[in-house]
Amino acid sequence: MARISYVTRDRLTDPELVAYMEHSERFGTPRPETQAIRSHVPDVAKAFSRGWERIFRAGLVEHPLKELCRNYVSQTIGCDY
């Protein structure tokens, strides 16, 4: 089992990263756990979050396609949720 630690919100000093983490905790997407892992490398967390914002929240991808992507990812990783 992987032993990747999570960066807690209280350890974040960059306001942009704090905002991304708070949003993830509030809405559950992207998952706060994955955001906490990405936050080990702030540039990675920012690049991912900016892309997520533009593609998934700003409406560049239609909702049915988002659901298809979620389904694909779930099946790819063997998630039964």
C-alpha positions in Angstrom: 0.0 0.0 0.0 1.2 3.5 -0.9 2.3 5.7 1.9 1.9 9.1 0.4 1.2 11.7 3.1 -1.5 14.4 2.8 -0.6 18.1 3.0 -3.2 19.5 5.5 -4.8 22.8 4.8 -3.1 24.4 7.8 0.3 23.7 6.2 -0.6 25.5 3.0 0.7 29.1 2.8 -0.3 30.0 -0.8 -3.7 31.6 -0.9 -4.5 30.0 -4.3 -3.8 26.5 -2.9 -5.8 27.2 0.2 -8.8 28.2 -2.0 -8.5 25.1 -4.1 -8.3 22.9 -1.0 -11.3 24.6 0.6 -13.3 24.2 -2.5 -12.4 20.5 -2.7 -13.4 20.0 0.9 -16.7 21.8 0.5 -17.8 20.1 -2.8 -15.8 16.9 -2.9 -14.4 17.5 -6.4 -11.7 17.1 -7.1 -11.3 14.7 -4.1 -9.6 16.5 -1.2 -7.3 13.6 -0.7 -5.9 13.9 -4.2 -5.5 17.6 -3.8 -3.7 17.0 -0.5 -1.2 14.8 -2.4 -0.7 17.2 -5.3 0.0 20.0 -2.8 3.4 18.4 -2.0 4.4 20.1 -5.3 2.6 23.4 -5.4 3.1 23.9 -9.2 1.5 20.6 -9.9 -1.5 21.4 -7.6 -1.9 24.7 -9.3 -1.6 23.4 -12.8 -4.1 20.6 -12.2 -6.6 22.9 -10.4 -6.4 25.6 -13.0 -7.2 23.0 -15.7 -10.0 21.5 -13.6 -11.5 25.0 -13.2 -11.4 25.7 -16.9 -12.6 22.4 -18.1 -15.0 21.1 -15.5 -16.3 24.2 -13.7 -16.3 26.8 -16.4 -18.4 24.8 -18.8 -16.0 23.9 -21.5 -17.1 20.2 -21.2 -20.8 19.3 -21.4 -22.2 17.5 -18.5 -22.9 14.2 -20.2 -19.3 14.0 -21.3 -18.1 14.7 -17.7 -20.2 11.8 -16.5 -18.7 9.6 -19.2 -15.2 10.6 -18.1 -16.1 9.9 -14.5 -17.5 6.5 -15.4 -14.3 5.7 -17.5 -12.0 6.6 -14.6 -14.1 4.6 -12.1 -14.0 1.5 -14.3 -10.3 1.9 -15.2 -9.3 1.9 -11.5 -11.8 -0.7 -10.5 -13.9 1.6 -8.4 -17.4 0.1 -7.6 -18.7 3.4 -6.2 
